[in-house]
């Protein structure tokens, strides 16, 4: 029987990434998008945002899905035990963190959204500590790019990310932390043969195993 997955996103641009990544699998994907949560977090209304995530998770769970996929680290960071439901909640960052923890050389993690850095890195450090891993990580934010994608200027955004990634030091292990950065990173990979870890590739392998 075809598995039904409810996907919770912070931005509409993530839908195409998930649809494309799982197109070869017999899955039914339903997408739920709420960019307003990020603005609530900016205004430090964390309790309100936590309640909103709880309500969303319960709403999706009651729609007949077999699992819930959350593609935004900030949403994931708002989850706690009170938000548990009777179906699996798949968090996009955990397979990504696993891949980072297996990397022994110095690493650089790239972001375009500065508001995502704190939540992602806090969860990564917790994950590494739990698995008794020590990480040598440098965080870099590609400035003045995230507003492009939020304004619908996807091509300008992809070009900016691509050119930034391509000029980086290839002696460090490199990863991109956001789904919106995957296409540009994959383009650099194709042109340079450099491996760039991204949360989409690690998610597909992990999610298919879980399902």
PAMARBA-893960 format. One record per residue (C-alpha): residue number from 1; residue in one letter; x, y, z. Coordinates in pm, 1 decimal, always signed. Layout:
// PAMARBA-893960
<nr=NUM; rest=a; east=X; north=Y; up=Z> $
...
This chain:
// PAMARBA-893960
<nr=1; rest=x; east=+0.0; north=+0.0; up=+0.0> $
<nr=2; rest=x; east=+126.2; north=+347.5; up=-89.3> $
<nr=3; rest=x; east=+255.9; north=+538.7; up=+213.3> $
<nr=4; rest=x; east=+110.3; north=+883.9; up=+277.1> $
<nr=5; rest=x; east=+351.3; north=+1149.8; up=+405.3> $
<nr=6; rest=x; east=+246.4; north=+1488.0; up=+542.6> $
<nr=7; rest=x; east=+522.9; north=+1742.8; up=+478.2> $
<nr=8; rest=x; east=+545.7; north=+2061.4; up=+687.1> $
<nr=9; rest=x; east=+750.0; north=+2343.7; up=+530.6> $
<nr=10; rest=x; east=+845.8; north=+2699.5; up=+616.1> $
<nr=11; rest=x; east=+851.5; north=+2804.9; up=+249.5> $
<nr=12; rest=x; east=+681.2; north=+2695.1; up=-72.9> $
<nr=13; rest=x; east=+1016.1; north=+2649.4; up=-250.3> $
<nr=14; rest=x; east=+1081.9; north=+2334.8; up=-45.4> $
<nr=15; rest=x; east=+790.4; north=+2150.3; up=-206.8> $
<nr=16; rest=x; east=+966.0; north=+2101.4; up=-541.9> $
<nr=17; rest=x; east=+1279.1; north=+1967.7; up=-371.6> $
<nr=18; rest=x; east=+1083.5; north=+1704.0; up=-179.2> $
<nr=19; rest=x; east=+863.4; north=+1608.8; up=-475.0> $
<nr=20; rest=x; east=+1167.7; north=+1563.3; up=-698.3> $
<nr=21; rest=x; east=+1369.4; north=+1370.7; up=-439.1> $
<nr=22; rest=x; east=+1095.0; north=+1113.3; up=-381.8> $
<nr=23; rest=x; east=+955.0; north=+1097.5; up=-736.6> $
<nr=24; rest=x; east=+1099.5; north=+749.0; up=-788.7> $
<nr=25; rest=x; east=+924.8; north=+609.8; up=-480.7> $
<nr=26; rest=x; east=+565.3; north=+501.2; up=-433.2> $
<nr=27; rest=x; east=+471.1; north=+773.2; up=-186.8> $
<nr=28; rest=x; east=+178.6; north=+1014.3; up=-163.4> $
<nr=29; rest=x; east=+302.9; north=+1353.7; up=-44.5> $
<nr=30; rest=x; east=+75.8; north=+1619.2; up=+106.1> $
<nr=31; rest=x; east=+233.0; north=+1960.1; up=+169.2> $
<nr=32; rest=x; east=+157.5; north=+2213.4; up=+442.4> $
<nr=33; rest=x; east=+332.8; north=+2551.8; up=+436.2> $
<nr=34; rest=x; east=+342.5; north=+2821.7; up=+703.8> $
<nr=35; rest=x; east=+608.9; north=+3092.0; up=+653.2> $
<nr=36; rest=x; east=+441.0; north=+3299.1; up=+925.4> $
<nr=37; rest=x; east=+602.7; north=+3090.1; up=+1198.3> $
<nr=38; rest=x; east=+944.3; north=+3230.3; up=+1110.9> $
<nr=39; rest=x; east=+815.8; north=+3584.4; up=+1162.0> $
<nr=40; rest=x; east=+670.0; north=+3487.0; up=+1498.3> $
<nr=41; rest=x; east=+1010.8; north=+3355.3; up=+1602.0> $
<nr=42; rest=x; east=+1177.7; north=+3678.3; up=+1492.8> $
<nr=43; rest=x; east=+948.4; north=+3863.3; up=+1729.8> $
<nr=44; rest=x; east=+1048.8; north=+3629.7; up=+2017.4> $
<nr=45; rest=x; east=+695.1; north=+3492.1; up=+2049.5> $
<nr=46; rest=x; east=+830.6; north=+3142.9; up=+2109.1> $
<nr=47; rest=x; east=+540.5; north=+3011.8; up=+2318.5> $
<nr=48; rest=x; east=+292.9; north=+3112.9; up=+2049.2> $
<nr=49; rest=x; east=+508.5; north=+2948.2; up=+1782.4> $
<nr=50; rest=x; east=+538.5; north=+2628.1; up=+1988.1> $
<nr=51; rest=x; east=+159.5; north=+2609.4; up=+2019.7> $
<nr=52; rest=x; east=+122.4; north=+2667.7; up=+1646.1> $
<nr=53; rest=x; east=+361.7; north=+2381.8; up=+1563.6> $
<nr=54; rest=x; east=+179.9; north=+2154.5; up=+1809.6> $
<nr=55; rest=x; east=-152.6; north=+2235.2; up=+1643.9> $
<nr=56; rest=x; east=-8.8; north=+2181.4; up=+1296.2> $
<nr=57; rest=x; east=+144.8; north=+1845.1; up=+1384.7> $
<nr=58; rest=x; east=-182.4; north=+1723.5; up=+1535.7> $
<nr=59; rest=x; east=-381.3; north=+1855.2; up=+1237.0> $
<nr=60; rest=x; east=-155.7; north=+1674.4; up=+988.0> $
<nr=61; rest=x; east=-155.7; north=+1355.7; up=+1196.9> $
<nr=62; rest=x; east=-535.7; north=+1348.2; up=+1188.1> $
<nr=63; rest=x; east=-543.2; north=+1373.0; up=+807.6> $
<nr=64; rest=x; east=-467.9; north=+1003.6; up=+758.9> $
<nr=65; rest=x; east=-94.2; north=+1018.6; up=+690.1> $
<nr=66; rest=x; east=+150.7; north=+742.2; up=+783.1> $
<nr=67; rest=x; east=+431.1; north=+980.0; up=+882.5> $
<nr=68; rest=x; east=+509.2; north=+1351.4; up=+908.2> $
<nr=69; rest=x; east=+818.7; north=+1507.3; up=+751.5> $
<nr=70; rest=x; east=+937.0; north=+1843.6; up=+886.1> $
<nr=71; rest=x; east=+1176.0; north=+2027.3; up=+653.6> $
<nr=72; rest=x; east=+1248.8; north=+2336.5; up=+864.2> $
<nr=73; rest=x; east=+1503.3; north=+2317.8; up=+1148.2> $
<nr=74; rest=x; east=+1336.6; north=+2605.7; up=+1330.6> $
<nr=75; rest=x; east=+1009.2; north=+2413.2; up=+1331.5> $
<nr=76; rest=x; east=+1191.6; north=+2103.8; up=+1456.3> $
<nr=77; rest=x; east=+1351.5; north=+2304.9; up=+1737.0> $
<nr=78; rest=x; east=+1003.5; north=+2400.5; up=+1859.1> $
<nr=79; rest=x; east=+901.4; north=+2039.0; up=+1908.5> $
<nr=80; rest=x; east=+904.6; north=+1879.5; up=+2250.7> $
<nr=81; rest=x; east=+749.7; north=+1577.2; up=+2421.0> $
<nr=82; rest=x; east=+411.1; north=+1744.8; up=+2435.4> $
<nr=83; rest=x; east=+399.8; north=+1738.9; up=+2054.7> $
<nr=84; rest=x; east=+438.0; north=+1365.4; up=+2013.4> $
<nr=85; rest=x; east=+175.3; north=+1184.2; up=+1806.5> $
<nr=86; rest=x; east=+114.2; north=+817.8; up=+1726.1> $
<nr=87; rest=x; east=+288.5; north=+826.9; up=+1386.6> $
<nr=88; rest=x; east=+658.4; north=+879.3; up=+1305.5> $
<nr=89; rest=x; east=+783.9; north=+1238.0; up=+1284.7> $
<nr=90; rest=x; east=+1077.2; north=+1251.6; up=+1043.9> $
<nr=91; rest=x; east=+1309.9; north=+1545.9; up=+1107.9> $
<nr=92; rest=x; east=+1510.7; north=+1646.8; up=+803.1> $
<nr=93; rest=x; east=+1814.3; north=+1755.8; up=+1000.8> $
<nr=94; rest=x; east=+1887.9; north=+1431.6; up=+1186.9> $
<nr=95; rest=x; east=+2021.2; north=+1228.9; up=+887.1> $
<nr=96; rest=x; east=+2215.0; north=+1542.5; up=+788.6> $
<nr=97; rest=x; east=+2366.4; north=+1564.6; up=+1136.8> $
<nr=98; rest=x; east=+2458.9; north=+1197.5; up=+1118.7> $
<nr=99; rest=x; east=+2653.5; north=+1260.4; up=+798.1> $
<nr=100; rest=x; east=+2831.3; north=+1560.3; up=+951.7> $
<nr=101; rest=x; east=+2928.7; north=+1357.9; up=+1258.9> $
<nr=102; rest=x; east=+3086.0; north=+1092.8; up=+1036.0> $
<nr=103; rest=x; east=+3312.5; north=+1355.9; up=+878.3> $
<nr=104; rest=x; east=+3651.7; north=+1366.1; up=+1046.2> $
<nr=105; rest=x; east=+3814.0; north=+1658.6; up=+863.6> $
<nr=106; rest=x; east=+3743.6; north=+2029.0; up=+936.0> $
<nr=107; rest=x; east=+3403.8; north=+2132.9; up=+803.4> $
<nr=108; rest=x; east=+3231.8; north=+2443.3; up=+675.1> $
<nr=109; rest=x; east=+2851.9; north=+2468.4; up=+697.9> $
<nr=110; rest=x; east=+2678.9; north=+2724.3; up=+478.2> $
<nr=111; rest=x; east=+2352.2; north=+2906.6; up=+544.4> $
<nr=112; rest=x; east=+2164.5; north=+3180.9; up=+364.4> $
<nr=113; rest=x; east=+1907.3; north=+3242.8; up=+638.2> $
<nr=114; rest=x; east=+2082.5; north=+3383.3; up=+947.4> $
<nr=115; rest=x; east=+1773.9; north=+3314.1; up=+1158.0> $
<nr=116; rest=x; east=+1821.2; north=+2940.0; up=+1100.8> $
<nr=117; rest=x; east=+2181.1; north=+2923.8; up=+1226.0> $
<nr=118; rest=x; east=+2120.3; north=+2918.7; up=+1600.5> $
<nr=119; rest=x; east=+1851.1; north=+2650.5; up=+1598.1> $
<nr=120; rest=x; east=+2042.8; north=+2428.0; up=+1358.0> $
<nr=121; rest=x; east=+2377.1; north=+2454.8; up=+1535.4> $
<nr=122; rest=x; east=+2225.4; north=+2402.4; up=+1880.1> $
<nr=123; rest=x; east=+2058.3; north=+2083.7; up=+1758.9> $
<nr=124; rest=x; east=+2376.8; north=+1970.7; up=+1585.0> $
<nr=125; rest=x; east=+2584.7; north=+2015.8; up=+1900.0> $
<nr=126; rest=x; east=+2325.1; north=+1824.3; up=+2103.5> $
<nr=127; rest=x; east=+2325.0; north=+1546.8; up=+1844.6> $
<nr=128; rest=x; east=+2706.8; north=+1529.6; up=+1840.0> $
<nr=129; rest=x; east=+2726.4; north=+1525.8; up=+2220.2> $
<nr=130; rest=x; east=+2466.5; north=+1247.7; up=+2241.6> $
<nr=131; rest=x; east=+2669.0; north=+1040.3; up=+1994.8> $
<nr=132; rest=x; east=+3001.2; north=+1131.8; up=+2161.6> $
<nr=133; rest=x; east=+3135.8; north=+1311.1; up=+1855.0> $
<nr=134; rest=x; east=+3364.6; north=+1614.4; up=+1844.6> $
<nr=135; rest=x; east=+3320.5; north=+1848.6; up=+1549.1> $
<nr=136; rest=x; east=+3557.3; north=+2103.1; up=+1395.6> $
<nr=137; rest=x; east=+3304.6; north=+2330.0; up=+1227.3> $
<nr=138; rest=x; east=+3307.4; north=+2677.6; up=+1077.1> $
<nr=139; rest=x; east=+2970.4; north=+2842.8; up=+1008.7> $
<nr=140; rest=x; east=+2934.7; north=+3082.8; up=+717.9> $
<nr=141; rest=x; east=+2627.4; north=+3282.1; up=+617.6> $
<nr=142; rest=x; east=+2594.1; north=+3394.9; up=+255.9> $
<nr=143; rest=x; east=+2482.4; north=+3749.2; up=+326.8> $
<nr=144; rest=x; east=+2199.4; north=+3931.2; up=+151.7> $
<nr=145; rest=x; east=+2067.0; north=+3624.9; up=-29.2> $
<nr=146; rest=x; east=+1775.2; north=+3482.1; up=+169.0> $
<nr=147; rest=x; east=+1556.4; north=+3784.9; up=+100.0> $
<nr=148; rest=x; east=+1586.0; north=+3701.1; up=-269.8> $
<nr=149; rest=x; east=+1409.3; north=+3368.4; up=-235.5> $
<nr=150; rest=x; east=+1153.5; north=+3510.9; up=+6.2> $
<nr=151; rest=x; east=+1075.7; north=+3768.4; up=-265.3> $
<nr=152; rest=x; east=+1037.5; north=+3501.9; up=-531.2> $
<nr=153; rest=x; east=+1367.2; north=+3584.6; up=-704.6> $
<nr=154; rest=x; east=+1472.5; north=+3221.0; up=-721.0> $
<nr=155; rest=x; east=+1711.8; north=+3248.2; up=-1015.2> $
<nr=156; rest=x; east=+1904.3; north=+3536.6; up=-856.3> $
<nr=157; rest=x; east=+1917.4; north=+3340.7; up=-530.8> $
<nr=158; rest=x; east=+2050.7; north=+3024.8; up=-696.9> $
<nr=159; rest=x; east=+2316.3; north=+3222.1; up=-884.8> $
<nr=160; rest=x; east=+2432.7; north=+3396.6; up=-568.6> $
<nr=161; rest=x; east=+2461.9; north=+3068.0; up=-377.7> $
<nr=162; rest=x; east=+2633.8; north=+2894.3; up=-670.2> $
<nr=163; rest=x; east=+2903.7; north=+3160.2; up=-712.7> $
<nr=164; rest=x; east=+2968.0; north=+3177.6; up=-339.2> $
<nr=165; rest=x; east=+3002.4; north=+2801.9; up=-299.3> $
<nr=166; rest=x; east=+3223.6; north=+2763.6; up=-604.9> $
<nr=167; rest=x; east=+3492.0; north=+2999.5; up=-473.3> $
<nr=168; rest=x; east=+3528.2; north=+2831.2; up=-132.3> $
<nr=169; rest=x; east=+3831.4; north=+2637.5; up=-9.2> $
<nr=170; rest=x; east=+3789.2; north=+2280.5; up=-132.9> $
<nr=171; rest=x; east=+4028.1; north=+2147.7; up=+132.5> $
<nr=172; rest=x; east=+3752.6; north=+2161.7; up=+394.7> $
<nr=173; rest=x; east=+3450.0; north=+1934.0; up=+399.7> $
<nr=174; rest=x; east=+3158.8; north=+2144.4; up=+279.8> $
<nr=175; rest=x; east=+2786.3; north=+2121.3; up=+343.1> $
<nr=176; rest=x; east=+2476.9; north=+2334.7; up=+287.9> $
<nr=177; rest=x; east=+2223.1; north=+2341.2; up=+567.8> $
<nr=178; rest=x; east=+1906.3; north=+2448.2; up=+384.2> $
<nr=179; rest=x; east=+1696.9; north=+2279.5; up=+114.9> $
<nr=180; rest=x; east=+1689.4; north=+2600.1; up=-87.6> $
<nr=181; rest=x; east=+2068.7; north=+2571.3; up=-133.2> $
<nr=182; rest=x; east=+2071.1; north=+2214.8; up=-266.7> $
<nr=183; rest=x; east=+2036.4; north=+2290.1; up=-638.9> $
<nr=184; rest=x; east=+2326.0; north=+2535.6; up=-639.9> $
<nr=185; rest=x; east=+2543.3; north=+2296.4; up=-438.3> $
<nr=186; rest=x; east=+2466.8; north=+2011.8; up=-677.5> $
<nr=187; rest=x; east=+2564.7; north=+2231.3; up=-971.8> $
<nr=188; rest=x; east=+2902.5; north=+2300.3; up=-810.9> $
<nr=189; rest=x; east=+2944.0; north=+1927.5; up=-743.6> $
<nr=190; rest=x; east=+2886.3; north=+1844.9; up=-1109.7> $
<nr=191; rest=x; east=+3140.6; north=+2099.9; up=-1226.3> $
<nr=192; rest=x; east=+3413.4; north=+2033.7; up=-970.7> $
<nr=193; rest=x; east=+3361.3; north=+1670.5; up=-859.4> $
<nr=194; rest=x; east=+3365.7; north=+1799.8; up=-500.7> $
<nr=195; rest=x; east=+3129.1; north=+1626.2; up=-259.3> $
<nr=196; rest=x; east=+2898.6; north=+1870.3; up=-80.9> $
<nr=197; rest=x; east=+2680.4; north=+1725.0; up=+193.6> $
<nr=198; rest=x; east=+2320.9; north=+1842.1; up=+181.0> $
<nr=199; rest=x; east=+2010.0; north=+1760.1; up=+387.7> $
<nr=200; rest=x; east=+1811.1; north=+1630.5; up=+89.6> $
<nr=201; rest=x; east=+2039.5; north=+1343.0; up=-8.1> $
<nr=202; rest=x; east=+2078.7; north=+1225.7; up=+350.0> $
<nr=203; rest=x; east=+1701.2; north=+1252.7; up=+407.0> $
<nr=204; rest=x; east=+1605.2; north=+1027.4; up=+115.1> $
<nr=205; rest=x; east=+1825.2; north=+739.9; up=+230.6> $
<nr=206; rest=x; east=+1710.5; north=+765.6; up=+592.7> $
<nr=207; rest=x; east=+1341.2; north=+814.8; up=+519.6> $
<nr=208; rest=x; east=+1312.9; north=+518.7; up=+281.6> $
<nr=209; rest=x; east=+1480.7; north=+299.8; up=+544.4> $
<nr=210; rest=x; east=+1236.2; north=+415.5; up=+811.4> $
<nr=211; rest=x; east=+931.3; north=+358.6; up=+593.7> $
